[in-house]
Amino acid sequence: MESKPITNTESIINSGDLRTRISWLKQALNYRFSEEYSKELKALNAFETNIEPVASFSTYAPGADLIRDSDFEEYKKTMEEQDTTDISKAAFSPVDFNGVIYWLRQ
Protein backbone atom coordinates (compact mmCIF):
# COMPACT_ATOMS: atom_id res chain seq x y z
CA MET A 1 0.00 0.00 0.00
CA GLU A 2 1.42 3.35 -1.02
CA SER A 3 2.13 5.83 1.75
CA LYS A 4 1.23 9.50 1.39
CA PRO A 5 3.90 11.74 -0.16
CA ILE A 6 5.62 14.11 2.25
CA THR A 7 6.56 17.64 1.18
CA ASN A 8 7.71 20.79 2.93
CA THR A 9 4.26 22.38 2.49
CA GLU A 10 2.71 20.32 5.31
CA SER A 11 1.92 21.90 8.67
CA ILE A 12 3.00 18.91 10.75
CA ILE A 13 5.13 15.94 9.76
CA ASN A 14 5.28 12.96 12.07
CA SER A 15 8.72 11.36 12.21
CA GLY A 16 7.15 7.89 12.12
CA ASP A 17 5.36 8.77 8.90
CA LEU A 18 8.62 10.17 7.52
CA ARG A 19 10.45 6.89 8.18
CA THR A 20 7.58 4.87 6.73
CA ARG A 21 7.58 6.98 3.56
CA ILE A 22 11.36 6.66 3.14
CA SER A 23 11.10 2.86 3.46
CA TRP A 24 8.22 2.73 1.02
CA LEU A 25 10.08 4.86 -1.55
CA LYS A 26 13.18 2.68 -1.29
CA GLN A 27 11.11 -0.45 -1.89
CA ALA A 28 9.22 1.13 -4.79
CA LEU A 29 12.45 2.23 -6.43
CA ASN A 30 13.83 -1.32 -6.14
CA TYR A 31 11.04 -2.51 -8.43
CA ARG A 32 10.95 0.33 -10.95
CA PHE A 33 12.60 3.70 -11.41
CA SER A 34 10.50 6.81 -11.02
CA GLU A 35 11.98 10.30 -11.28
CA GLU A 36 9.27 11.62 -8.96
CA TYR A 37 9.99 9.00 -6.28
CA SER A 38 13.71 9.48 -6.66
CA LYS A 39 13.44 13.25 -6.10
CA GLU A 40 11.17 12.79 -3.08
CA LEU A 41 13.48 10.18 -1.56
CA LYS A 42 16.49 12.46 -2.01
CA ALA A 43 14.63 15.35 -0.29
CA LEU A 44 13.40 13.15 2.57
CA ASN A 45 16.83 11.61 3.13
CA ALA A 46 18.31 15.11 3.38
CA PHE A 47 15.55 16.12 5.82
CA GLU A 48 16.19 13.05 7.97
CA THR A 49 19.92 13.78 7.90
CA ASN A 50 19.17 17.30 9.20
CA ILE A 51 16.97 15.89 11.97
CA GLU A 52 19.52 13.41 13.34
CA PRO A 53 21.95 15.93 14.92
CA VAL A 54 19.21 17.77 16.85
CA ALA A 55 17.06 14.80 17.89
CA SER A 56 17.49 12.52 20.81
CA PHE A 57 16.40 8.92 20.41
CA SER A 58 13.64 9.43 22.99
CA THR A 59 12.09 12.32 21.05
CA TYR A 60 12.59 11.15 17.48
CA ALA A 61 12.08 7.37 17.54
CA PRO A 62 8.55 7.26 19.00
CA GLY A 63 7.12 9.48 16.26
CA ALA A 64 7.71 13.08 17.21
CA ASP A 65 5.97 15.87 15.35
CA LEU A 66 7.88 18.37 13.27
CA ILE A 67 5.95 21.65 13.06
CA ARG A 68 6.33 24.01 10.12
CA ASP A 69 7.62 27.42 11.27
CA SER A 70 4.67 29.30 9.74
CA ASP A 71 2.26 27.10 11.73
CA PHE A 72 4.17 27.10 15.01
CA GLU A 73 2.11 29.77 16.78
CA GLU A 74 -1.15 27.93 16.02
CA TYR A 75 0.39 24.65 17.21
CA LYS A 76 1.63 26.36 20.39
CA LYS A 77 -1.80 27.83 21.08
CA THR A 78 -3.51 24.44 20.60
CA MET A 79 -1.00 22.62 22.81
CA GLU A 80 -1.26 25.20 25.60
CA GLU A 81 -5.06 24.93 25.54
CA GLN A 82 -4.82 21.13 25.79
CA ASP A 83 -2.38 20.83 28.67
CA THR A 84 -1.88 24.37 30.05
CA THR A 85 1.86 24.14 29.46
CA ASP A 86 3.78 27.19 28.32
CA ILE A 87 5.44 26.18 25.07
CA SER A 88 8.29 28.22 23.68
CA LYS A 89 10.58 27.66 20.73
CA ALA A 90 13.36 27.02 23.24
CA ALA A 91 11.87 23.56 23.81
CA PHE A 92 12.18 22.84 20.09
CA SER A 93 15.07 22.43 17.67
CA PRO A 94 14.96 23.87 14.15
CA VAL A 95 15.38 21.52 11.19
CA ASP A 96 15.69 22.56 7.54
CA PHE A 97 13.53 20.81 4.93
CA ASN A 98 14.46 22.22 1.51
CA GLY A 99 14.60 25.79 2.80
CA VAL A 100 11.61 25.55 5.14
CA ILE A 101 12.16 25.39 8.90
CA TYR A 102 10.38 22.75 10.92
CA TRP A 103 10.54 22.58 14.73
CA LEU A 104 11.22 19.26 16.48
CA ARG A 105 10.04 19.17 20.09
CA GLN A 106 12.78 18.08 22.51
PyMOL commands that set and color helices and strands:
alter all, ss='L'
color gray80, all
select helices_A, chain A and resi 15-31+35-51+57-60+69-83+89-91
alter helices_A, ss='H'
color red, helices_A
select strands_A, chain A and resi 12-14+65-68+92-97+100-105
alter strands_A, ss='S'
color yellow, strands_A
deselect
rebuild
show_as cartoon
